[in-house]
Amino acid sequence: MQAADAGDTCRTVIETVSRGVVADDELLETVLTAVLADGHVLLEDVPGTGKTLTARCFAAALGLSFSRVQFTPDLLPADVTGTYVFDERTDGFDFHPGPLFANVVLADEINRASPKTQAALLEAMEEEQVTVDGETHDLPEPFFVIATQNPVESGNGTFPLPEAQKDRFLVKTSIGYPDERGEMELLDRREAREDQFSAVERVLGTERVRALQQAPEGLDIDRDVKQYVVDLVRRTRTDGRVDVGVSPRGTQRLFEAARATAALRGREYVTPDDVRRVAQPVLAHRVVLTADARVGDVTKRDVVTDAVDEVTVPTVSREARPRAGGDR
């Protein structure tokens, strides 16, 4: 799929999803960027903001299978991955796939799962496979996890996500409260008894989603822009408020997300603005602050914001001469 076609397709997907969920385009673009970059999304927000509906609407618009897992402290790895069940007819054990065997998996309240269950999900997110009783089973392609967690309830009954697992999420973002107009739209839809989810039509399908994910792979990225990606990441590692900076995996993910952002806008090349646009959702959750920084109310977003402000932005001449397809 060419960049111009990818841009048109992405715009159609976002318009379709917005019929089912009230959210700003920036949030929807961030989630779709993760889809293009074959990554996973972590949504952290208070209850009732539409996290589950957003995941369902994206699955419907993309034409992909959907599964929801409600994570609880007593959830076992087999409840997620699947298990072997004895079949009297064959006198053997047959594998019964768990809810992870879907294209789009909503891991609801992921931080309520025990570390053992989170480890099973970690393998699925990284390797796109699960191991049950020593046997490996491939997950469907594409495979995309949208995980949610509630920042308000972070005490009893929750298990903080390991840094290794956070690093597997391409982006971390939040939906937030709708503006006044959006909240009024919610009431209008409720008064009309409209089913928000039913308004979302299928736009793509499995094969077209795969083709869409290939669009960023052919984009041009100037060496100065790649250097800009490296400089931003390395700046997080030299910040005195940071205990552990962004990993090399984060460098690659920022590169991939920037290319996906360019494809989403129908461009055949990546600009520094593409990198800046995705820097916060890609990098902030990968930073580990020092104890002093946490006591001083420093946030991870502060670290990334300062890096973006301080690192010199390269000048790329092609920004002024977009190719066919333009910047949407």
Secondary structure, 3 states (H helix, E strand, C coil): CCHHHHHHHHHHHHHHHHCCCCCCHHHHHHHHHHHHCCCCEEEECCCCCCHHHHHHHHHHHHCCCEEEEECCCCCCHHHHHEEEEEECCCCEEEEEECCCCCCEEEEECHHHCCHHHHHHHHHHHHHCEEEECCEEEECCCCCEEEEEECCCCCCCCCCCCCHHHHCCCCEEECCCCCCHHHHHHHHHHHHCCCCCHHHCCCCCCHHHHHHHHHHHHHCECCHHHHHHHHHHHHHHHCCCCEEECCCHHHHHHHHHHHHHHHHHCCCCECCHHHHHHHHHHHHHHHCEECHHHHHCCCCHHHHHHHHHHHCCCCCCHHHHCCCCCCCC
